[in-house]
Amino acid sequence: MKRSRLKLLLACVCLTGIFLFATTALAVTWDMPTPYPDKTFHTQNISQFAQDVDKATNGELKIKIHSAGSLFKHPEIKNAIRGGQVPIGEFFLSLLSNENAVFGADSQPFLATNYADAEKLWAAQKPIVAKLLDGQGLMPLFSVPWPPQGLYTKKAINSVDDLKGIKFRAYNATLEKFTNLVGAAPTQVEVPDIPQAFATGRVEAMITSPSTGANSKAWDFITTYTDIQAWLPKNIVVVNKKAFRKLAPQVQDAVLKAAAAAELRGWDMSKEETTAKTAILADNGVQIVTPSAALMDGLKKVGNEMLVDWEKAAGAEGAELLKAYRQ
Ligand code: PCA
């Protein structure tokens, strides 16, 4: 009697030990860099994604977000995922346009200027993006647009001529080209550095969303927001395929499900941001201006020129994308 009790006790201790070992051995933490600060809606969306994964896997996979470029600088994030330094990360999709112009489709001026068109564009772009990333051992999980991009300046802008010579903030090669073509002078500045770049006079104007403008307290350094709705560029969350394959099948499944939910939620958040953050700009004294026909004509002319160049650079894949988008 005594003996069998002891055996039972030993068996229990053993089983608990095995269970604890199994759960701790399986628990994995993924570091996830993003270039954008905590208060950005994209960062809030990926935080929710991390929480969803944690919950669905009972803590087996934890995702730790490193915001505002604190773990890797923005231009390094994609290669850090590719090289396996981190298993997952978020970055601005069109930064990859130097590899293939297809990655930059969403930053082409006036190609897709509202959410319905941005959705169509993503549907056309996604299979090609997935194929290109797959060739590098990467897999896209989800992609979310920024609100339509508008023009922030220190004075009213009534035509393209008014932009001549202005020191302009750029965030990718496409915007740099656009800025050059309108006669302004571009400088690359990451989001966390915007206030300082204006304060020190490195830049005097920018094109970005109401989100980034409001979060940067644009009213401290500009007076006018011209709502040109020029394009809706996207962030993308990408995973290293080797790291993904190491996860148990049910954990992989949880990641994919949380990613699908994050994409839907992110698009809704983005739409809400557009009105909410434009209102914040206005509340803080920024003039919200509907662009003049002359300004829009001039900007669209530049956009058309750029699209011709983009089509040349994007070749057969670009043609496939545009065909699918325009169908
Ligand atoms: N904010 C980011 C990307 C586009 C946007 O709206 C930025 O300004 O860099």
py3Dmol code that shows the C-alpha trace and the ligand (Angstrom):
import py3Dmol

protein = """\
ATOM      1  CA  MET A   1       0.000   0.000   0.000  1.00  0.00           C
ATOM      2  CA  LYS A   2       2.676   2.435   1.059  1.00  0.00           C
ATOM      3  CA  ARG A   3       4.785   1.408  -1.911  1.00  0.00           C
ATOM      4  CA  SER A   4       2.110   1.959  -4.491  1.00  0.00           C
ATOM      5  CA  ARG A   5       1.426   5.413  -3.067  1.00  0.00           C
ATOM      6  CA  LEU A   6       5.057   6.281  -3.384  1.00  0.00           C
ATOM      7  CA  LYS A   7       5.049   5.028  -6.973  1.00  0.00           C
ATOM      8  CA  LEU A   8       2.032   7.167  -7.720  1.00  0.00           C
ATOM      9  CA  LEU A   9       3.687  10.195  -6.178  1.00  0.00           C
ATOM     10  CA  LEU A  10       6.859   9.596  -8.167  1.00  0.00           C
ATOM     11  CA  ALA A  11       4.869   9.191 -11.361  1.00  0.00           C
ATOM     12  CA  CYS A  12       3.079  12.483 -10.692  1.00  0.00           C
ATOM     13  CA  VAL A  13       6.323  14.346 -10.025  1.00  0.00           C
ATOM     14  CA  CYS A  14       7.800  12.863 -13.172  1.00  0.00           C
ATOM     15  CA  LEU A  15       4.835  13.800 -15.343  1.00  0.00           C
ATOM     16  CA  THR A  16       4.791  17.351 -14.018  1.00  0.00           C
ATOM     17  CA  GLY A  17       8.482  17.575 -14.777  1.00  0.00           C
ATOM     18  CA  ILE A  18       8.013  16.336 -18.312  1.00  0.00           C
ATOM     19  CA  PHE A  19       5.099  18.709 -18.832  1.00  0.00           C
ATOM     20  CA  LEU A  20       7.058  21.704 -17.553  1.00  0.00           C
ATOM     21  CA  PHE A  21      10.057  20.736 -19.641  1.00  0.00           C
ATOM     22  CA  ALA A  22       7.898  20.313 -22.731  1.00  0.00           C
ATOM     23  CA  THR A  23       6.197  23.688 -22.333  1.00  0.00           C
ATOM     24  CA  THR A  24       9.371  25.613 -21.569  1.00  0.00           C
ATOM     25  CA  ALA A  25      11.276  23.840 -24.324  1.00  0.00           C
ATOM     26  CA  LEU A  26       8.594  24.757 -26.850  1.00  0.00           C
ATOM     27  CA  ALA A  27       8.093  28.369 -25.795  1.00  0.00           C
ATOM     28  CA  VAL A  28       9.800  30.616 -28.324  1.00  0.00           C
ATOM     29  CA  THR A  29      10.257  34.396 -28.386  1.00  0.00           C
ATOM     30  CA  TRP A  30      10.527  36.173 -31.711  1.00  0.00           C
ATOM     31  CA  ASP A  31      12.074  39.634 -31.873  1.00  0.00           C
ATOM     32  CA  MET A  32      10.214  41.866 -34.306  1.00  0.00           C
ATOM     33  CA  PRO A  33      11.754  45.170 -35.433  1.00  0.00           C
ATOM     34  CA  THR A  34       9.695  48.007 -36.912  1.00  0.00           C
ATOM     35  CA  PRO A  35      10.925  51.468 -37.949  1.00  0.00           C
ATOM     36  CA  TYR A  36       7.822  53.199 -36.602  1.00  0.00           C
ATOM     37  CA  PRO A  37       7.142  54.576 -33.090  1.00  0.00           C
ATOM     38  CA  ASP A  38       4.735  52.976 -30.578  1.00  0.00           C
ATOM     39  CA  LYS A  39       1.906  55.440 -31.128  1.00  0.00           C
ATOM     40  CA  THR A  40       1.729  54.660 -34.876  1.00  0.00           C
ATOM     41  CA  PHE A  41      -1.440  52.734 -35.735  1.00  0.00           C
ATOM     42  CA  HIS A  42       0.662  50.153 -37.609  1.00  0.00           C
ATOM     43  CA  THR A  43       2.655  49.489 -34.430  1.00  0.00           C
ATOM     44  CA  GLN A  44      -0.564  49.210 -32.430  1.00  0.00           C
ATOM     45  CA  ASN A  45      -1.837  46.746 -35.018  1.00  0.00           C
ATOM     46  CA  ILE A  46       1.270  44.536 -34.853  1.00  0.00           C
ATOM     47  CA  SER A  47       1.086  44.643 -31.031  1.00  0.00           C
ATOM     48  CA  GLN A  48      -2.442  43.267 -31.272  1.00  0.00           C
ATOM     49  CA  PHE A  49      -1.154  40.649 -33.738  1.00  0.00           C
ATOM     50  CA  ALA A  50       1.501  39.617 -31.184  1.00  0.00           C
ATOM     51  CA  GLN A  51      -1.131  39.366 -28.446  1.00  0.00           C
ATOM     52  CA  ASP A  52      -3.390  37.279 -30.679  1.00  0.00           C
ATOM     53  CA  VAL A  53      -0.545  34.860 -31.444  1.00  0.00           C
ATOM     54  CA  ASP A  54       0.366  34.607 -27.746  1.00  0.00           C
ATOM     55  CA  LYS A  55      -3.223  33.826 -26.824  1.00  0.00           C
ATOM     56  CA  ALA A  56      -3.895  31.354 -29.647  1.00  0.00           C
ATOM     57  CA  THR A  57      -0.697  29.411 -28.867  1.00  0.00           C
ATOM     58  CA  ASN A  58      -1.037  29.523 -25.052  1.00  0.00           C
ATOM     59  CA  GLY A  59       2.204  31.436 -24.870  1.00  0.00           C
ATOM     60  CA  GLU A  60       4.141  29.003 -27.048  1.00  0.00           C
ATOM     61  CA  LEU A  61       5.098  31.834 -29.398  1.00  0.00           C
ATOM     62  CA  LYS A  62       5.778  35.285 -28.001  1.00  0.00           C
ATOM     63  CA  ILE A  63       6.513  38.171 -30.356  1.00  0.00           C
ATOM     64  CA  LYS A  64       8.490  41.045 -28.866  1.00  0.00           C
ATOM     65  CA  ILE A  65       8.182  44.281 -30.797  1.00  0.00           C
ATOM     66  CA  HIS A  66      11.159  46.647 -31.066  1.00  0.00           C
ATOM     67  CA  SER A  67       9.709  49.961 -32.285  1.00  0.00           C
ATOM     68  CA  ALA A  68      11.144  53.167 -33.784  1.00  0.00           C
ATOM     69  CA  GLY A  69      14.146  51.457 -35.381  1.00  0.00           C
ATOM     70  CA  SER A  70      15.541  50.508 -31.950  1.00  0.00           C
ATOM     71  CA  LEU A  71      16.773  47.018 -32.923  1.00  0.00           C
ATOM     72  CA  PHE A  72      17.599  47.530 -36.612  1.00  0.00           C
ATOM     73  CA  LYS A  73      17.553  50.730 -38.647  1.00  0.00           C
ATOM     74  CA  HIS A  74      14.814  50.850 -41.263  1.00  0.00           C
ATOM     75  CA  PRO A  75      16.980  50.101 -44.331  1.00  0.00           C
ATOM     76  CA  GLU A  76      18.461  47.053 -42.537  1.00  0.00           C
ATOM     77  CA  ILE A  77      15.263  45.357 -41.385  1.00  0.00           C
ATOM     78  CA  LYS A  78      14.520  43.323 -44.508  1.00  0.00           C
ATOM     79  CA  ASN A  79      18.057  41.915 -44.711  1.00  0.00           C
ATOM     80  CA  ALA A  80      18.040  41.152 -40.982  1.00  0.00           C
ATOM     81  CA  ILE A  81      14.974  38.943 -41.551  1.00  0.00           C
ATOM     82  CA  ARG A  82      16.514  37.428 -44.657  1.00  0.00           C
ATOM     83  CA  GLY A  83      19.783  36.681 -42.857  1.00  0.00           C
ATOM     84  CA  GLY A  84      17.953  35.141 -39.892  1.00  0.00           C
ATOM     85  CA  GLN A  85      19.134  37.745 -37.324  1.00  0.00           C
ATOM     86  CA  VAL A  86      15.435  38.203 -36.608  1.00  0.00           C
ATOM     87  CA  PRO A  87      12.638  35.842 -37.650  1.00  0.00           C
ATOM     88  CA  ILE A  88      10.051  38.546 -38.391  1.00  0.00           C
ATOM     89  CA  GLY A  89       9.847  42.276 -39.014  1.00  0.00           C
ATOM     90  CA  GLU A  90       7.904  45.167 -40.481  1.00  0.00           C
ATOM     91  CA  PHE A  91       9.082  47.721 -43.039  1.00  0.00           C
ATOM     92  CA  PHE A  92       7.884  50.062 -45.791  1.00  0.00           C
ATOM     93  CA  LEU A  93       7.254  47.810 -48.788  1.00  0.00           C
ATOM     94  CA  SER A  94       8.352  50.277 -51.473  1.00  0.00           C
ATOM     95  CA  LEU A  95      11.828  50.505 -49.928  1.00  0.00           C
ATOM     96  CA  LEU A  96      12.488  47.314 -51.908  1.00  0.00           C
ATOM     97  CA  SER A  97      11.825  49.024 -55.251  1.00  0.00           C
ATOM     98  CA  ASN A  98      15.583  49.106 -55.925  1.00  0.00           C
ATOM     99  CA  GLU A  99      15.397  45.274 -56.135  1.00  0.00           C
ATOM    100  CA  ASN A 100      12.307  45.169 -58.312  1.00  0.00           C
ATOM    101  CA  ALA A 101      10.012  48.012 -59.355  1.00  0.00           C
ATOM    102  CA  VAL A 102       6.940  45.885 -58.535  1.00  0.00           C
ATOM    103  CA  PHE A 103       7.638  46.465 -54.822  1.00  0.00           C
ATOM    104  CA  GLY A 104       7.156  50.193 -55.437  1.00  0.00           C
ATOM    105  CA  ALA A 105       3.789  50.057 -57.228  1.00  0.00           C
ATOM    106  CA  ASP A 106       1.907  51.456 -54.219  1.00  0.00           C
ATOM    107  CA  SER A 107       4.145  54.542 -54.104  1.00  0.00           C
ATOM    108  CA  GLN A 108       3.585  55.558 -57.720  1.00  0.00           C
ATOM    109  CA  PRO A 109       2.017  59.018 -57.637  1.00  0.00           C
ATOM    110  CA  PHE A 110      -1.697  58.966 -58.524  1.00  0.00           C
ATOM    111  CA  LEU A 111      -1.837  55.295 -59.555  1.00  0.00           C
ATOM    112  CA  ALA A 112      -4.101  54.262 -56.641  1.00  0.00           C
ATOM    113  CA  THR A 113      -5.385  57.190 -54.575  1.00  0.00           C
ATOM    114  CA  ASN A 114      -8.224  55.771 -52.472  1.00  0.00           C
ATOM    115  CA  TYR A 115      -8.802  52.650 -50.357  1.00  0.00           C
ATOM    116  CA  ALA A 116     -10.861  50.763 -52.980  1.00  0.00           C
ATOM    117  CA  ASP A 117      -8.112  51.197 -55.581  1.00  0.00           C
ATOM    118  CA  ALA A 118      -5.374  50.486 -53.040  1.00  0.00           C
ATOM    119  CA  GLU A 119      -7.111  47.194 -52.257  1.00  0.00           C
ATOM    120  CA  LYS A 120      -7.265  46.289 -55.943  1.00  0.00           C
ATOM    121  CA  LEU A 121      -3.631  47.247 -56.355  1.00  0.00           C
ATOM    122  CA  TRP A 122      -2.586  45.039 -53.426  1.00  0.00           C
ATOM    123  CA  ALA A 123      -4.566  42.112 -54.846  1.00  0.00           C
ATOM    124  CA  ALA A 124      -2.669  42.533 -58.130  1.00  0.00           C
ATOM    125  CA  GLN A 125       0.702  43.136 -56.448  1.00  0.00           C
ATOM    126  CA  LYS A 126       0.549  40.472 -53.718  1.00  0.00           C
ATOM    127  CA  PRO A 127       1.189  37.295 -55.782  1.00  0.00           C
ATOM    128  CA  ILE A 128       4.243  38.883 -57.429  1.00  0.00           C
ATOM    129  CA  VAL A 129       5.561  40.253 -54.117  1.00  0.00           C
ATOM    130  CA  ALA A 130       5.067  36.816 -52.513  1.00  0.00           C
ATOM    131  CA  LYS A 131       6.912  35.090 -55.371  1.00  0.00           C
ATOM    132  CA  LEU A 132       9.832  37.535 -55.278  1.00  0.00           C
ATOM    133  CA  LEU A 133      10.167  37.271 -51.487  1.00  0.00           C
ATOM    134  CA  ASP A 134       9.831  33.486 -51.608  1.00  0.00           C
ATOM    135  CA  GLY A 135      12.948  33.384 -53.778  1.00  0.00           C
ATOM    136  CA  GLN A 136      14.795  35.054 -50.881  1.00  0.00           C
ATOM    137  CA  GLY A 137      13.532  32.638 -48.205  1.00  0.00           C
ATOM    138  CA  LEU A 138      10.899  35.118 -47.029  1.00  0.00           C
ATOM    139  CA  MET A 139       7.125  35.018 -46.744  1.00  0.00           C
ATOM    140  CA  PRO A 140       4.789  38.039 -46.500  1.00  0.00           C
ATOM    141  CA  LEU A 141       2.295  37.750 -43.630  1.00  0.00           C
ATOM    142  CA  PHE A 142       0.229  40.899 -44.079  1.00  0.00           C
ATOM    143  CA  SER A 143       0.331  44.394 -45.514  1.00  0.00           C
ATOM    144  CA  VAL A 144      -1.484  47.551 -44.398  1.00  0.00           C
ATOM    145  CA  PRO A 145      -1.632  50.938 -46.149  1.00  0.00           C
ATOM    146  CA  TRP A 146      -0.922  54.346 -44.703  1.00  0.00           C
ATOM    147  CA  PRO A 147      -3.676  56.932 -45.240  1.00  0.00           C
ATOM    148  CA  PRO A 148      -3.570  58.922 -48.512  1.00  0.00           C
ATOM    149  CA  GLN A 149      -0.437  61.048 -48.717  1.00  0.00           C
ATOM    150  CA  GLY A 150      -0.813  64.837 -48.464  1.00  0.00           C
ATOM    151  CA  LEU A 151       1.422  67.871 -48.746  1.00  0.00           C
ATOM    152  CA  TYR A 152       2.764  69.708 -45.662  1.00  0.00           C
ATOM    153  CA  THR A 153       4.243  73.169 -46.274  1.00  0.00           C
ATOM    154  CA  LYS A 154       5.057  76.477 -44.601  1.00  0.00           C
ATOM    155  CA  LYS A 155       2.965  78.441 -47.141  1.00  0.00           C
ATOM    156  CA  ALA A 156       0.014  77.942 -49.496  1.00  0.00           C
ATOM    157  CA  ILE A 157       0.932  75.887 -52.581  1.00  0.00           C
ATOM    158  CA  ASN A 158      -1.180  76.736 -55.629  1.00  0.00           C
ATOM    159  CA  SER A 159       0.887  75.210 -58.406  1.00  0.00           C
ATOM    160  CA  VAL A 160       3.923  72.999 -58.946  1.00  0.00           C
ATOM    161  CA  ASP A 161       5.960  76.173 -59.422  1.00  0.00           C
ATOM    162  CA  ASP A 162       5.388  77.036 -55.749  1.00  0.00           C
ATOM    163  CA  LEU A 163       7.379  73.920 -54.779  1.00  0.00           C
ATOM    164  CA  LYS A 164      10.557  74.981 -56.576  1.00  0.00           C
ATOM    165  CA  GLY A 165      13.668  74.983 -54.433  1.00  0.00           C
ATOM    166  CA  ILE A 166      11.933  73.852 -51.225  1.00  0.00           C
ATOM    167  CA  LYS A 167      13.959  71.490 -49.004  1.00  0.00           C
ATOM    168  CA  PHE A 168      11.771  68.424 -48.950  1.00  0.00           C
ATOM    169  CA  ARG A 169      11.678  65.350 -46.754  1.00  0.00           C
ATOM    170  CA  ALA A 170      11.638  62.028 -48.683  1.00  0.00           C
ATOM    171  CA  TYR A 171      11.089  58.486 -47.364  1.00  0.00           C
ATOM    172  CA  ASN A 172      11.888  56.369 -50.426  1.00  0.00           C
ATOM    173  CA  ALA A 173      13.425  56.558 -53.902  1.00  0.00           C
ATOM    174  CA  THR A 174      10.065  57.158 -55.592  1.00  0.00           C
ATOM    175  CA  LEU A 175       9.267  60.182 -53.457  1.00  0.00           C
ATOM    176  CA  GLU A 176      12.814  61.419 -53.968  1.00  0.00           C
ATOM    177  CA  LYS A 177      12.303  61.245 -57.729  1.00  0.00           C
ATOM    178  CA  PHE A 178       8.885  62.941 -57.506  1.00  0.00           C
ATOM    179  CA  THR A 179      10.368  65.701 -55.395  1.00  0.00           C
ATOM    180  CA  ASN A 180      13.231  66.224 -57.846  1.00  0.00           C
ATOM    181  CA  LEU A 181      10.839  66.324 -60.808  1.00  0.00           C
ATOM    182  CA  VAL A 182       8.727  69.069 -59.200  1.00  0.00           C
ATOM    183  CA  GLY A 183      11.893  71.097 -58.687  1.00  0.00           C
ATOM    184  CA  ALA A 184      12.246  70.677 -54.908  1.00  0.00           C
ATOM    185  CA  ALA A 185      15.333  69.380 -53.066  1.00  0.00           C
ATOM    186  CA  PRO A 186      14.865  65.989 -51.334  1.00  0.00           C
ATOM    187  CA  THR A 187      16.571  64.605 -48.203  1.00  0.00           C
ATOM    188  CA  GLN A 188      15.841  61.167 -46.694  1.00  0.00           C
ATOM    189  CA  VAL A 189      14.519  61.398 -43.123  1.00  0.00           C
ATOM    190  CA  GLU A 190      13.014  58.548 -41.048  1.00  0.00           C
ATOM    191  CA  VAL A 191       9.770  59.152 -39.150  1.00  0.00           C
ATOM    192  CA  PRO A 192      11.281  59.413 -35.635  1.00  0.00           C
ATOM    193  CA  ASP A 193      13.627  62.164 -36.933  1.00  0.00           C
ATOM    194  CA  ILE A 194      10.981  64.376 -38.604  1.00  0.00           C
ATOM    195  CA  PRO A 195      10.565  67.003 -35.844  1.00  0.00           C
ATOM    196  CA  GLN A 196      14.308  67.505 -35.575  1.00  0.00           C
ATOM    197  CA  ALA A 197      14.806  67.690 -39.340  1.00  0.00           C
ATOM    198  CA  PHE A 198      12.285  70.559 -39.456  1.00  0.00           C
ATOM    199  CA  ALA A 199      13.603  72.218 -36.319  1.00  0.00           C
ATOM    200  CA  THR A 200      17.132  72.356 -37.683  1.00  0.00           C
ATOM    201  CA  GLY A 201      16.008  73.485 -41.149  1.00  0.00           C
ATOM    202  CA  ARG A 202      17.219  70.354 -42.952  1.00  0.00           C
ATOM    203  CA  VAL A 203      13.746  70.139 -44.465  1.00  0.00           C
ATOM    204  CA  GLU A 204      10.889  72.632 -44.945  1.00  0.00           C
ATOM    205  CA  ALA A 205       8.135  70.462 -46.410  1.00  0.00           C
ATOM    206  CA  MET A 206       7.011  66.855 -46.709  1.00  0.00           C
ATOM    207  CA  ILE A 207       4.511  64.496 -48.281  1.00  0.00           C
ATOM    208  CA  THR A 208       3.115  61.975 -45.816  1.00  0.00           C
ATOM    209  CA  SER A 209      -0.141  60.816 -44.223  1.00  0.00           C
ATOM    210  CA  PRO A 210      -2.295  62.727 -41.713  1.00  0.00           C
ATOM    211  CA  SER A 211      -1.124  60.014 -39.253  1.00  0.00           C
ATOM    212  CA  THR A 212       2.554  60.747 -39.513  1.00  0.00           C
ATOM    213  CA  GLY A 213       1.891  64.495 -39.697  1.00  0.00           C
ATOM    214  CA  ALA A 214      -0.244  64.524 -36.548  1.00  0.00           C
ATOM    215  CA  ASN A 215       2.045  62.132 -34.649  1.00  0.00           C
ATOM    216  CA  SER A 216       5.017  64.368 -35.521  1.00  0.00           C
ATOM    217  CA  LYS A 217       3.106  67.469 -34.298  1.00  0.00           C
ATOM    218  CA  ALA A 218       3.433  69.029 -37.752  1.00  0.00           C
ATOM    219  CA  TRP A 219       1.763  72.252 -36.463  1.00  0.00           C
ATOM    220  CA  ASP A 220       5.043  73.067 -34.722  1.00  0.00           C
ATOM    221  CA  PHE A 221       6.765  73.564 -38.086  1.00  0.00           C
ATOM    222  CA  ILE A 222       4.278  73.925 -40.976  1.00  0.00           C
ATOM    223  CA  THR A 223       1.088  75.913 -41.539  1.00  0.00           C
ATOM    224  CA  THR A 224      -0.644  74.198 -44.440  1.00  0.00           C
ATOM    225  CA  TYR A 225      -1.833  70.682 -45.286  1.00  0.00           C
ATOM    226  CA  THR A 226      -2.896  70.324 -48.918  1.00  0.00           C
ATOM    227  CA  ASP A 227      -4.994  67.197 -49.280  1.00  0.00           C
ATOM    228  CA  ILE A 228      -3.583  65.916 -52.594  1.00  0.00           C
ATOM    229  CA  GLN A 229      -4.316  62.198 -51.837  1.00  0.00           C
ATOM    230  CA  ALA A 230      -1.389  61.200 -53.977  1.00  0.00           C
ATOM    231  CA  TRP A 231      -0.945  57.472 -53.125  1.00  0.00           C
ATOM    232  CA  LEU A 232      -1.426  54.966 -50.294  1.00  0.00           C
ATOM    233  CA  PRO A 233       1.929  53.292 -49.613  1.00  0.00           C
ATOM    234  CA  LYS A 234       2.000  50.136 -47.498  1.00  0.00           C
ATOM    235  CA  ASN A 235       3.935  48.540 -44.682  1.00  0.00           C
ATOM    236  CA  ILE A 236       4.533  44.820 -44.924  1.00  0.00           C
ATOM    237  CA  VAL A 237       5.178  42.215 -42.232  1.00  0.00           C
ATOM    238  CA  VAL A 238       7.513  39.503 -43.434  1.00  0.00           C
ATOM    239  CA  VAL A 239       8.695  36.263 -41.846  1.00  0.00           C
ATOM    240  CA  ASN A 240      11.818  34.169 -42.462  1.00  0.00           C
ATOM    241  CA  LYS A 241      10.570  30.874 -43.904  1.00  0.00           C
ATOM    242  CA  LYS A 242      13.151  28.740 -42.078  1.00  0.00           C
ATOM    243  CA  ALA A 243      12.103  30.225 -38.731  1.00  0.00           C
ATOM    244  CA  PHE A 244       8.458  29.735 -39.638  1.00  0.00           C
ATOM    245  CA  ARG A 245       8.978  26.077 -40.559  1.00  0.00           C
ATOM    246  CA  LYS A 246      10.561  25.434 -37.151  1.00  0.00           C
ATOM    247  CA  LEU A 247       7.211  26.203 -35.480  1.00  0.00           C
ATOM    248  CA  ALA A 248       4.801  23.376 -34.648  1.00  0.00           C
ATOM    249  CA  PRO A 249       1.999  23.096 -37.245  1.00  0.00           C
ATOM    250  CA  GLN A 250      -0.668  24.452 -34.893  1.00  0.00           C
ATOM    251  CA  VAL A 251       1.562  27.439 -34.058  1.00  0.00           C
ATOM    252  CA  GLN A 252       2.136  28.130 -37.768  1.00  0.00           C
ATOM    253  CA  ASP A 253      -1.602  28.009 -38.208  1.00  0.00           C
ATOM    254  CA  ALA A 254      -2.153  30.479 -35.347  1.00  0.00           C
ATOM    255  CA  VAL A 255       0.365  32.905 -36.907  1.00  0.00           C
ATOM    256  CA  LEU A 256      -1.351  32.756 -40.305  1.00  0.00           C
ATOM    257  CA  LYS A 257      -4.784  33.270 -38.753  1.00  0.00           C
ATOM    258  CA  ALA A 258      -3.631  36.213 -36.642  1.00  0.00           C
ATOM    259  CA  ALA A 259      -1.945  37.683 -39.743  1.00  0.00           C
ATOM    260  CA  ALA A 260      -5.135  37.494 -41.807  1.00  0.00           C
ATOM    261  CA  ALA A 261      -7.025  39.212 -38.978  1.00  0.00           C
ATOM    262  CA  ALA A 262      -4.290  41.864 -38.666  1.00  0.00           C
ATOM    263  CA  GLU A 263      -4.528  42.715 -42.368  1.00  0.00           C
ATOM    264  CA  LEU A 264      -8.295  43.279 -42.171  1.00  0.00           C
ATOM    265  CA  ARG A 265      -8.072  45.202 -38.890  1.00  0.00           C
ATOM    266  CA  GLY A 266      -5.145  47.294 -40.192  1.00  0.00           C
ATOM    267  CA  TRP A 267      -7.018  48.463 -43.286  1.00  0.00           C
ATOM    268  CA  ASP A 268      -9.952  49.536 -41.090  1.00  0.00           C
ATOM    269  CA  MET A 269      -7.628  51.327 -38.676  1.00  0.00           C
ATOM    270  CA  SER A 270      -6.008  53.128 -41.602  1.00  0.00           C
ATOM    271  CA  LYS A 271      -9.364  54.400 -42.879  1.00  0.00           C
ATOM    272  CA  GLU A 272     -10.292  55.658 -39.406  1.00  0.00           C
ATOM    273  CA  GLU A 273      -6.905  57.345 -39.063  1.00  0.00           C
ATOM    274  CA  THR A 274      -7.500  59.430 -42.171  1.00  0.00           C
ATOM    275  CA  THR A 275     -10.422  61.361 -40.693  1.00  0.00           C
ATOM    276  CA  ALA A 276      -9.301  61.285 -37.064  1.00  0.00           C
ATOM    277  CA  LYS A 277      -5.773  62.569 -37.737  1.00  0.00           C
ATOM    278  CA  THR A 278      -6.854  65.178 -40.293  1.00  0.00           C
ATOM    279  CA  ALA A 279      -9.188  66.545 -37.588  1.00  0.00           C
ATOM    280  CA  ILE A 280      -6.269  66.653 -35.113  1.00  0.00           C
ATOM    281  CA  LEU A 281      -4.203  68.646 -37.612  1.00  0.00           C
ATOM    282  CA  ALA A 282      -7.085  71.121 -38.006  1.00  0.00           C
ATOM    283  CA  ASP A 283      -7.668  71.330 -34.218  1.00  0.00           C
ATOM    284  CA  ASN A 284      -4.047  72.337 -33.805  1.00  0.00           C
ATOM    285  CA  GLY A 285      -4.302  75.169 -36.285  1.00  0.00           C
ATOM    286  CA  VAL A 286      -3.090  73.577 -39.509  1.00  0.00           C
ATOM    287  CA  GLN A 287      -4.927  74.946 -42.590  1.00  0.00           C
ATOM    288  CA  ILE A 288      -6.524  71.972 -44.364  1.00  0.00           C
ATOM    289  CA  VAL A 289      -6.648  72.919 -48.026  1.00  0.00           C
ATOM    290  CA  THR A 290      -8.360  71.341 -51.025  1.00  0.00           C
ATOM    291  CA  PRO A 291      -5.778  71.457 -53.824  1.00  0.00           C
ATOM    292  CA  SER A 292      -6.297  73.799 -56.780  1.00  0.00           C
ATOM    293  CA  ALA A 293      -6.915  72.272 -60.215  1.00  0.00           C
ATOM    294  CA  ALA A 294      -3.633  73.809 -61.402  1.00  0.00           C
ATOM    295  CA  LEU A 295      -1.643  72.100 -58.644  1.00  0.00           C
ATOM    296  CA  MET A 296      -3.303  68.731 -59.245  1.00  0.00           C
ATOM    297  CA  ASP A 297      -2.792  68.960 -63.020  1.00  0.00           C
ATOM    298  CA  GLY A 298       0.884  69.731 -62.532  1.00  0.00           C
ATOM    299  CA  LEU A 299       1.419  66.941 -59.987  1.00  0.00           C
ATOM    300  CA  LYS A 300      -0.478  64.390 -62.089  1.00  0.00           C
ATOM    301  CA  LYS A 301       1.620  65.262 -65.122  1.00  0.00           C
ATOM    302  CA  VAL A 302       4.722  64.358 -63.118  1.00  0.00           C
ATOM    303  CA  GLY A 303       2.959  61.193 -61.898  1.00  0.00           C
ATOM    304  CA  ASN A 304       2.227  60.129 -65.489  1.00  0.00           C
ATOM    305  CA  GLU A 305       5.844  60.633 -66.505  1.00  0.00           C
ATOM    306  CA  MET A 306       6.947  58.529 -63.556  1.00  0.00           C
ATOM    307  CA  LEU A 307       4.512  55.754 -64.404  1.00  0.00           C
ATOM    308  CA  VAL A 308       6.006  55.467 -67.899  1.00  0.00           C
ATOM    309  CA  ASP A 309       9.461  55.015 -66.323  1.00  0.00           C
ATOM    310  CA  TRP A 310       8.068  52.577 -63.776  1.00  0.00           C
ATOM    311  CA  GLU A 311       6.502  50.432 -66.502  1.00  0.00           C
ATOM    312  CA  LYS A 312       9.848  50.241 -68.266  1.00  0.00           C
ATOM    313  CA  ALA A 313      11.638  49.278 -65.057  1.00  0.00           C
ATOM    314  CA  ALA A 314       8.993  46.762 -63.952  1.00  0.00           C
ATOM    315  CA  GLY A 315       8.995  44.821 -67.264  1.00  0.00           C
ATOM    316  CA  ALA A 316       6.731  41.809 -67.742  1.00  0.00           C
ATOM    317  CA  GLU A 317       5.850  41.569 -64.035  1.00  0.00           C
ATOM    318  CA  GLY A 318       4.832  45.230 -64.008  1.00  0.00           C
ATOM    319  CA  ALA A 319       2.659  44.736 -67.090  1.00  0.00           C
ATOM    320  CA  GLU A 320       1.019  41.724 -65.413  1.00  0.00           C
ATOM    321  CA  LEU A 321       0.388  43.804 -62.293  1.00  0.00           C
ATOM    322  CA  LEU A 322      -1.155  46.743 -64.176  1.00  0.00           C
ATOM    323  CA  LYS A 323      -3.343  44.421 -66.229  1.00  0.00           C
ATOM    324  CA  ALA A 324      -4.680  42.712 -63.096  1.00  0.00           C
ATOM    325  CA  TYR A 325      -5.155  46.095 -61.378  1.00  0.00           C
ATOM    326  CA  ARG A 326      -7.051  47.679 -64.274  1.00  0.00           C
ATOM    327  CA  GLN A 327      -9.344  44.718 -64.902  1.00  0.00           C
TER     328      GLN A 327
END
"""
ligand_1 = """\
9
PCA
N 4.176 57.644 -42.983
C 5.461 57.055 -43.218
C 5.299 56.302 -44.490
C 4.116 56.861 -45.169
C 3.418 57.581 -44.089
O 2.281 58.033 -44.162
C 6.514 58.107 -43.402
O 6.187 59.278 -43.460
O 7.688 57.737 -43.530
"""
view = py3Dmol.view(width=600, height=400)
view.addModel(protein, "pdb")
view.setStyle({"model": 0}, {"cartoon": {"style": "trace"}})
view.addModel(ligand_1, "xyz")
view.setStyle({"model": 1}, {"stick": {}})
view.zoomTo()
view.show()
